[in-house]
Amino acid sequence: MADVKISELPSGTASTDDTLVVVDGGVTKKITVAGVTALTTKSDVGLANVDNTTDALKPVSTAGQTALDLKVSKDSDTGAASMPTGTTAQRPSGAVGMFRHNSTLDQFEGYNDGAWGELGGGGPSLGTDSIVRVNSTTISENIVIPSTSNGFSAGPITIADGYTVTVNGTWSII
């Protein structure tokens, strides 16, 4: 018999030994159905909402839902996305291209070249038009300025006990 859908099988009768007797073109075939109960609708197999329904009512696998839960949410097609927020201590292991809001530093940051760094805006600022850029007066983390980079700060600057600033490039304090 060629491959056919179960719903297209010729009629038959179940025997007492859990086989289905099917007559196909005058040839009698037996199909074992031990342990199988009759399934006649999509609902019988948990698929009542697979078609002709809204996407919200369609079943989603656990793996699919887990992947969806990790996506960034947005409030509308023209609105804003909600970025993950956490403290400096809660930073995840970075991978190039990640970005988040750092609630300790009150800034957006991205991960690149093996480190988290500030994104856009030039840092904290004061004034309606962010006219005055500000920085902390105490460094409380280890910082390395690579030989290919220049940095500047408004001073005076204090480096807290137990922390270092390694300057391989240029650091100007004004």
C-alpha positions in Angstrom: 0.0 0.0 0.0 1.3 3.4 -0.8 1.8 6.0 1.9 -1.6 7.5 2.9 -2.9 9.5 5.8 -4.6 7.6 8.5 -7.8 9.4 7.8 -7.7 8.1 4.2 -7.2 4.4 5.0 -10.0 2.2 3.7 -12.5 1.1 6.3 -11.7 -2.0 8.4 -12.5 -3.7 11.7 -10.4 -4.2 14.8 -9.9 -7.8 15.7 -9.5 -9.1 19.2 -5.7 -9.2 19.0 -5.2 -5.4 18.6 -4.8 -5.5 14.9 -6.8 -3.5 12.3 -7.8 -5.4 9.3 -7.8 -3.3 6.2 -8.9 -4.4 2.7 -7.0 -2.4 0.0 -7.8 -3.3 -3.6 -8.9 -6.8 -2.6 -5.8 -7.4 -0.6 -6.2 -7.9 3.2 -3.6 -6.1 5.3 -3.2 -6.2 9.1 -2.0 -3.1 11.0 -1.0 -3.6 14.7 -2.6 -1.0 17.0 -1.6 -2.4 20.4 -1.7 0.3 23.0 -3.1 2.9 20.7 -6.4 4.5 21.4 -8.6 6.1 18.7 -7.6 9.7 18.0 -10.2 11.5 16.0 -9.7 15.2 16.6 -6.9 17.7 17.0 -8.0 18.2 20.6 -7.3 14.6 21.4 -3.6 15.3 20.9 -3.5 18.8 22.4 -3.6 20.6 19.1 -7.0 22.2 19.2 -5.5 25.7 18.5 -3.1 24.9 15.6 -5.1 26.6 12.9 -7.8 29.1 12.3 -7.0 30.9 15.5 -4.9 33.9 16.7 -1.2 33.4 17.2 -1.7 34.1 21.0 -3.7 30.9 21.3 -1.4 28.6 19.4 0.7 26.2 21.4 4.4 27.0 22.0 7.0 24.5 23.0 9.0 25.0 26.2 12.2 25.6 24.2 10.4 28.2 22.0 8.9 30.0 25.0 12.4 30.1 26.7 13.8 31.7 23.6 11.0 34.2 23.4 11.4 35.1 27.1 15.0 36.1 26.4 14.1 38.6 23.7 14.0 42.4 24.5 10.5 43.7 24.8 9.2 46.8 23.2 6.1 48.9 24.0 5.0 49.4 20.4 6.3 49.4 16.8 7.2 53.1 17.1 7.9 53.2 20.8 10.9 52.2 22.9 12.6 48.9 23.8 13.2 48.0 27.5 16.8 47.1 28.0 18.1 44.9 30.8 19.1 46.9 33.9 21.5 45.9 36.6 24.3 47.1 38.8 28.0 47.0 37.9 28.3 43.8 40.1 25.5 42.2 38.2 27.1 42.5 34.8 26.9 39.2 32.9 29.9 37.5 31.3 30.2 39.7 28.2 30.0 38.8 24.6 30.7 41.3 21.8 27.6 43.2 20.9 25.8 43.0 24.3 24.4 46.2 25.8 22.5 47.0 28.9 21.7 49.8 31.4 24.1 50.0 34.4 22.1 51.3 37.4 25.2 51.8 39.5 26.7 54.2 36.9 23.3 55.4 35.5 24.5 54.9 32.0 24.1 52.6 29.0 27.0 50.3 28.4 28.1 47.8 25.8 30.6 44.9 25.6 33.5 45.0 23.1 37.2 44.1 23.1 36.9 42.1 26.4 35.4 44.9 28.5 32.2 46.8 29.3 32.2 50.4 28.3 29.9 53.4 28.2 27.7 53.9 25.1 27.0 57.3 23.6 26.1 60.5 25.3 29.6 61.2 26.6 28.7 60.4 30.2 26.7 62.0 33.0 25.7 65.6 32.4 24.0 68.6 34.1 21.7 71.2 32.6 18.6 71.1 30.5 20.6 70.6 27.3 23.3 68.4 29.0 25.7 71.3 28.6 28.0 70.4 31.5 29.7 66.9 31.4 30.6 65.5 34.8 32.7 62.7 36.2 33.2 61.2 39.6 36.2 62.4 41.6 37.1 58.9 42.9 38.0 55.9 40.8 36.7 52.7 42.4 37.6 50.1 39.8 40.7 48.9 38.0 41.2 50.8 34.7 43.6 50.1 31.8 44.0 52.8 29.1 45.3 50.9 26.1 48.3 52.2 24.1 45.9 52.9 21.2 43.6 55.1 23.3 43.5 58.6 24.9 41.4 59.5 27.9 40.6 62.6 29.9 39.0 63.5 33.2 38.2 66.7 35.1 40.2 66.7 38.2 41.2 66.4 40.9 40.9 62.6 40.8 41.4 60.2 43.7 42.2 56.5 43.1 40.5 54.5 45.9 42.6 52.0 47.9 43.1 48.7 46.2 42.4 50.0 42.7 44.8 50.9 39.9 44.8 52.9 36.7 47.3 51.6 34.2 48.1 54.1 31.5 49.6 52.7 28.3 48.2 55.4 26.1 47.5 59.0 27.3 45.4 60.2 30.2 44.9 63.9 30.6 43.4 65.4 33.8 42.2 68.9 33.4 
